[in-house]
């Protein structure tokens, strides 16, 4: 049995759509997630907004209007679990959103109970066989520690070439996990 760490925002939860909707409404802009080409969202908003963009994700009600990134996300997670693997959600939360992602995961059927949910900023502190994450810095650190990451492809990490999988295709993610489970030496020791 493998333990798969899975990020929430940008991997299974489409936080950017309602987040940018609120920003665009308030700042009369038309910013889309596809316009964000680096991790710092504040670099792509109007100067008068700047780092205030992060205040939107402090709203505990924001996750009431967040949808999954795709239908395939839940289906694949359920298939992975049906093979006997454990999926643990590892997510960085703000003080305002703390706990909201747990409720979101439960509401959408990704999670049954709290034992597979961890709010953590440094994901290298967590022991797992595989990490699926959309933040390049996180997957790089995971890889440097000798672990196996899958970089979930998003516009903010699209132009990177890495020695580990870089995809947002859930079939590829599933097949990678199955292949690593089959190989005797598929995972770093």
Protein Blocks (a to p, Z undefined) as FASTA:
>chain_A
ZZddddfehplmcfklmmmmmmmmmnopabdfklpcbfblmlmmcfklmmmlmmmmmpmk
lmmmcccfbfklmmmmmmmmmnopacdddddddfklgojlmmmmmmnopafblmlcccdf
blmlpccfbdcdfbfklmmmmmmnopacdddddfklmmpccfbdcdfbfklmmmmmmmmm
mpmklpcZZ
